[in-house]
Amino acid sequence: RRGESFPATRLDELTVPDVNESSLDDITYAINEMFARHGAPFKDKRVTKQFEQFSWYQPQPGGTYDGVEKEFSDLEKANLKVLARCRDSKLAATHRRTRAVRGQRVQDEGPNGAEIMHQVLQGMGVMP
């Protein structure tokens, strides 16, 4: 990947239809990039490696996901919500595609959006 791949996340208002055209990987990268621009220290070394090669990535020791998000502009906060909504929708669609084996009990509902977001943030290395 090159430096800042998704500058639109800080410059333009994103819409669900536009973001839904993106792959889950691109949406996840865009979210990570937003946090990287504000110095989020990622626990996942793979994510850190993606950004540490760029001079604009200056991790804040001891920084937290919530603390970094508070630094977001109103536009970035709105765009994060759109990105997270589309990511959660794509994750839920992937979850729904898995079929139960005959005889196995099917859960009525999968994880809710907050649980999915927490799992994704853990996977990104943003949350423990």
C-alpha positions as CSV (number, residue, x, y, z in Angstrom):
1,R,0.0,0.0,0.0
2,R,1.0,3.6,-0.6
3,G,0.9,6.3,2.0
4,E,-2.4,7.9,2.6
5,S,-4.8,5.7,0.5
6,F,-8.1,7.2,1.7
7,P,-7.7,10.9,2.2
8,A,-11.5,11.2,1.5
9,T,-12.1,10.0,5.1
10,R,-10.8,13.4,6.3
11,L,-11.8,15.6,3.3
12,D,-15.2,14.5,2.0
13,E,-18.5,13.2,3.5
14,L,-18.7,9.5,2.8
15,T,-22.0,7.9,2.0
16,V,-23.1,4.3,2.6
17,P,-23.7,3.5,-1.1
18,D,-20.2,4.8,-2.0
19,V,-18.5,2.9,0.9
20,N,-20.5,-0.3,0.2
21,E,-18.7,-0.4,-3.2
22,S,-15.4,-1.0,-1.3
23,S,-14.1,-4.4,-0.2
24,L,-14.1,-5.3,3.5
25,D,-10.2,-5.1,3.4
26,D,-10.3,-1.5,2.0
27,I,-12.9,-0.4,4.6
28,T,-10.8,-1.9,7.4
29,Y,-7.6,-0.2,6.0
30,A,-9.5,3.1,5.7
31,I,-10.5,2.9,9.4
32,N,-7.0,1.9,10.4
33,E,-5.6,4.8,8.4
34,M,-7.9,7.3,10.1
35,F,-6.6,6.1,13.5
36,A,-3.0,6.1,12.2
37,R,-3.2,9.7,11.0
38,H,-4.0,10.6,14.6
39,G,-1.2,8.5,16.1
40,A,-3.0,5.4,17.3
41,P,-0.6,2.9,18.7
42,F,-1.7,-0.5,17.2
43,K,-1.1,-3.7,19.2
44,D,-1.2,-5.7,16.0
45,K,2.4,-5.5,14.6
46,R,1.1,-6.1,11.1
47,V,-1.0,-3.0,11.2
48,T,1.8,-1.0,12.8
49,K,4.1,-2.2,9.9
50,Q,1.6,-0.9,7.4
51,F,1.9,2.6,8.7
52,E,5.3,3.0,10.3
53,Q,7.0,3.4,6.9
54,F,5.2,6.7,6.5
55,S,6.6,9.9,8.0
56,W,3.1,11.1,8.9
57,Y,2.5,8.1,11.3
58,Q,3.6,9.2,14.7
59,P,2.3,6.7,17.3
60,Q,1.3,8.2,20.7
61,P,2.7,6.0,23.4
62,G,-0.1,5.1,25.8
63,G,-2.7,6.3,23.4
64,T,-6.1,4.7,23.4
65,Y,-8.7,4.1,20.7
66,D,-11.2,6.4,22.6
67,G,-8.6,9.1,23.1
68,V,-7.5,9.1,19.5
69,E,-11.2,9.1,18.3
70,K,-11.8,12.2,20.4
71,E,-9.2,14.0,18.2
72,F,-11.2,13.3,15.1
73,S,-13.0,16.2,13.3
74,D,-16.8,16.1,13.1
75,L,-16.4,15.0,9.5
76,E,-14.0,12.2,10.5
77,K,-16.4,11.0,13.2
78,A,-19.3,10.9,10.8
79,N,-17.2,9.1,8.2
80,L,-16.0,6.6,10.8
81,K,-19.7,5.8,11.6
82,V,-20.4,5.2,7.9
83,L,-17.3,3.0,7.5
84,A,-18.1,1.0,10.6
85,R,-21.7,0.6,9.5
86,C,-20.7,-0.8,6.1
87,R,-18.0,-3.0,7.7
88,D,-20.4,-4.4,10.2
89,S,-22.9,-5.0,7.4
90,K,-20.3,-6.9,5.3
91,L,-19.2,-8.9,8.4
92,A,-22.9,-9.8,9.2
93,A,-23.5,-10.8,5.6
94,T,-20.4,-13.1,5.7
95,H,-21.7,-14.5,9.0
96,R,-25.2,-15.2,7.5
97,R,-23.6,-17.0,4.6
98,T,-22.4,-19.8,6.9
99,R,-25.0,-22.5,7.1
100,A,-25.7,-24.8,10.0
101,V,-25.0,-28.4,9.6
102,R,-28.2,-30.5,9.7
103,G,-29.1,-31.3,13.2
104,Q,-27.1,-28.4,14.7
105,R,-29.0,-25.8,16.6
106,V,-29.0,-22.5,14.7
107,Q,-28.6,-19.3,16.7
108,D,-31.4,-16.8,16.3
109,E,-29.1,-13.9,16.1
110,G,-25.4,-13.3,15.5
111,P,-23.2,-10.9,17.4
112,N,-24.6,-7.4,17.6
113,G,-22.8,-4.4,16.0
114,A,-21.0,-3.5,19.2
115,E,-19.6,-7.0,19.6
116,I,-18.5,-7.1,15.9
117,M,-16.9,-3.7,16.2
118,H,-15.0,-4.8,19.3
119,Q,-13.8,-8.0,17.6
120,V,-12.7,-6.0,14.6
121,L,-10.9,-3.4,16.7
122,Q,-9.2,-6.3,18.6
123,G,-8.1,-7.8,15.2
124,M,-6.8,-4.4,14.1
125,G,-4.8,-4.1,17.3
126,V,-6.6,-1.0,18.5
127,M,-8.2,-2.6,21.5
128,P,-6.8,-5.3,23.9
